[in-house]
Amino acid sequence: MNKSARQIALSSLIKVLKNKAYSNLTLNQAFQKEKLSEKDKHLATRIVYGTIQHKLFLDYQVKHLLKSKVKDDYLVPLLWMSIYQLEFMDKIPERAVLDEANKLSKQFGKKSQAFRLVNGVLRNYLRTGAVLPDPENQVAFLSVKYSFPEWLVQYFIKNFGDKSAEKMLASYNEVAKNSVRIVRKNGFAELAKAGFEPEESALLRDVVLVKHGGVVNTDAFKNGDVTIQDEASAMVVKAFDFKGDEQVLDACAAPGGKTMQIAESLTSGQVSAMDLHGKKLNLIKENAKRLGVAEKVKTIQGDARKDNDAISTSFDKILVDAPCSGLGLLRRKPEIRYEKTYEDIQNLAKIQAAILEKVVTYLKAGGELVYSTCSISVEENEQVIKEFVKAHPEMELVKFQCGKLVAEKGMLKILPQQYGSDGFFIAKMQKK
């Protein structure tokens, strides 16, 4: 008997919370085992991601309602996901949430009477409504309301101001968009024909937003007419001015979306995709074949901070899509907000600076260096670039255009609340 969407959601949440497994990998594994409709996959995904996103809020509610600790490892995740549905999924009737919670508590606690506890807690929640800390304590209030650790709330307020910080926190709890990059002209028509209702992105003309997931199962994806890529991520390569015959280095290439964009921009040129991990380079090769650009992609295994014997040439263009904290991906990867620390940001900034120090030695005079991260922190972005340019007078920030946005002073930061995309940072420099 196949499991229901909510059974899969609860099983996945137990694994994520107990074993610190990644939500996207856990769900993908579950979907491979169980035959679910796209609608049920969407429901399970929404419940798991939403519950993790709102974990601090949900825990605050459960601690307020529970009078004693519970032993069964399924009970707290079940209460969290049920309150999440009651509070944030308006289209689901309250009775349906309570009925499903009752069924799940009986399935997961077969010899237990815990279903009575679950029923009582949820009915109490419906009677009393949500509780929050005193708004006078701004950081604690925002931390619980939007489920962000207090240090991160303080960080956003300090760097972006009160109003922008709260808009950012709210934005990160919205459902992530399904964005698709159109590789070949017929891709749009293929998506429309398959019922995805594509709409042009506010940032790029060759990226569309689709109504639901499942694009990877279409012929359009398998034939390389479209590929999965967030609209902000797809902007990075647009910063380059390609002629088509360049030698390009993608210094931190995995998972390879930007490598593919570079290859598509070349005629007689070649892109060298470098990454630490051989398995990830194999995925890049597979993607290059699917998109029909394999002959333009060369792979190099290695650490971008170190000398590499496989690099025997200088490059016209270099992309450093640096390893980062992922603070721009908090909508898409909800666990990050609970795992990262300020110390992580500081350590990553050192790694990013070391990568730039090494790859700049490979850049030809007149060549372009584009730096990007999927983070919005100042330390990993503006600070890294300002210190790098100061230490390298031969490098200068230059104006560039990415899709519909222009960076007059050579740096562009996209905040999640501005366009509903991932948060991203892009800088473009040229060697004198």
Secondary structure as GFF3:
##gff-version 3
##sequence-region A 1 432
A	DSSP	alpha_helix	5	19	.	.	.	ID=ss1
A	DSSP	alpha_helix	23	33	.	.	.	ID=ss2
A	DSSP	alpha_helix	38	53	.	.	.	ID=ss3
A	DSSP	alpha_helix	55	65	.	.	.	ID=ss4
A	DSSP	alpha_helix	75	88	.	.	.	ID=ss5
A	DSSP	alpha_helix	94	108	.	.	.	ID=ss6
A	DSSP	alpha_helix	114	128	.	.	.	ID=ss7
A	DSSP	alpha_helix	138	146	.	.	.	ID=ss8
A	DSSP	alpha_helix	150	160	.	.	.	ID=ss9
A	DSSP	alpha_helix	162	172	.	.	.	ID=ss10
A	DSSP	beta_strand	178	182	.	.	.	ID=ss11
A	DSSP	alpha_helix	186	193	.	.	.	ID=ss12
A	DSSP	beta_strand	199	200	.	.	.	ID=ss13
A	DSSP	beta_strand	207	210	.	.	.	ID=ss14
A	DSSP	three_ten_helix	215	217	.	.	.	ID=ss15
A	DSSP	alpha_helix	219	222	.	.	.	ID=ss16
A	DSSP	beta_strand	226	228	.	.	.	ID=ss17
A	DSSP	three_ten_helix	233	239	.	.	.	ID=ss18
A	DSSP	beta_strand	247	250	.	.	.	ID=ss19
A	DSSP	alpha_helix	257	264	.	.	.	ID=ss20
A	DSSP	beta_strand	270	275	.	.	.	ID=ss21
A	DSSP	alpha_helix	278	290	.	.	.	ID=ss22
A	DSSP	three_ten_helix	294	296	.	.	.	ID=ss23
A	DSSP	beta_strand	297	301	.	.	.	ID=ss24
A	DSSP	beta_strand	315	321	.	.	.	ID=ss25
A	DSSP	alpha_helix	336	339	.	.	.	ID=ss26
A	DSSP	alpha_helix	342	359	.	.	.	ID=ss27
A	DSSP	three_ten_helix	360	362	.	.	.	ID=ss28
A	DSSP	beta_strand	363	373	.	.	.	ID=ss29
A	DSSP	alpha_helix	382	391	.	.	.	ID=ss30
A	DSSP	beta_strand	395	397	.	.	.	ID=ss31
A	DSSP	beta_strand	400	402	.	.	.	ID=ss32
A	DSSP	beta_strand	405	407	.	.	.	ID=ss33
A	DSSP	beta_strand	411	414	.	.	.	ID=ss34
A	DSSP	alpha_helix	416	419	.	.	.	ID=ss35
A	DSSP	beta_strand	424	431	.	.	.	ID=ss36
###
